[in-house]
Amino acid sequence: MSLALSVGLLVAAGTFLLLQRGMIRIILGFVLLTHAVNLLIISAGGIARRDAPFIGGDTSMAADPLPQAFVLTAIVIAFAITVVMATLAVVSRGDDDDTESETQTDEDSDSVSKRGESA
């Protein structure tokens, strides 16, 4: 039950951050969503049996290695995507991502050029 609540909380927080305007918040939202997906994959593998894979003769109680391999692969892919997104955030730091300020600056430059023409 606590694992399902953790997944739900991480998805809610990640979705909220993804819908924000700042690039750093979007990256943090993506990281939270990847953590939620990793927990979901591990929980889908069955959390009732988590014994060591090869200790003892009974293999029916061994942990399933496939969800663990999926999560390990997902961690590597998420890290690579996070690094790319962080690089894009740093490179585009000087650019303004606010569309309203672009329209305001266009209007301001138009009014300045009109004043220059009338003078």
N, C-alpha and C positions, 0 to 999 in steps of 0.2 A: 504494500500500500504506500509506503513512504517513497519507494522508487517511482511509482506512478505520479505521486505529487511532485517529486523533484523534476521529473520530465515535464510535467505541465507547467510548473513555475519557470523552468528554463525556457520553454517555448514561448510563454507569455512575455517574459522579459526580453527575449531575443527579438520577438516580433515588434514589440514596442520600440526597441532601439533601432531596428531596421527602418522604421517609418519616420525616424528623426532626420533632420537636415544635415547635421555635421558628419563628415566622413569617419571620424574616430568613433562616433556612436554607432555608425553602420557597421564598422569593423567589429566592435564589441558585440553587437547584436548577432552578427554572423558567427562569432566564436561561441556565444551562448547557445545558438541553435545547433552548432556542430556537437557541443557537449550533450545536448538533449538527445540528438540522434544516436550518439554513441551509447548513452544509457539505455535508450530504447532497444538498440540492437542487442546489448548484453542481456537485458531483461527478456527479450524474445527467445534467447538461447536457453532459458530455464534457469531460474535462480535457486531452485530447490536443491540441485545437485552441483556442488562446487568443490568436490574433492580433487585431490591431485590426480593428474591423468594416468600415471603409470606406477603408482605406489599400491602394491597389493595385487591380488590375482583377479578381483572382481572388476571387470571393465564396464559393467552396467552403471556403476555409480561414478564413473569418470566424467570430468567436465568436457563439454562439447567444444572442440578447438575451432570450429568454423566461425561462430560469432566473434570469438576473440581475434581471429585473423582478420575478419571484416572490420572490427573496431580499430585494430592496429593500422590497417590500410587507410581507413577513414581519418585517423589522426594525422597521418603523414600528408594526405591530400589536403586536409583542412589547414594544416600548417603552411603548406606551399601557397594555397590561395590567400591566406591571411598575410603572408609576406608580400605577395603581389599587390594586394589591396593597400597595405601600409606604404609600399613604395609609391603607388599612385597617389596616395594621400599626401605624402611628403613632396612629390614632384609638383602637384597641383596646389600646393599651399598658397602660393601667391595669387592664384586665380580666385575670383569670387564666384561661389556657386549659387548665389542668390539672384534669381531672375528679376525680382522687383528692383534691385539696385541697378541692374543693367538698363532697364527702361528709364529709370530716373536719371541716370547719367547721360543717356541719349537725349532726353528732353532738355537737360541742363546744357549740353553742348549745342543743341539746336537754338536754344534761347540766347546763348552767348554769341553764336555766329550771326543771329539776326540782329543783335545789338551792334555787332561790329559792322554790319552792312548799313545800318541806319546812321551810324556816326560819320 
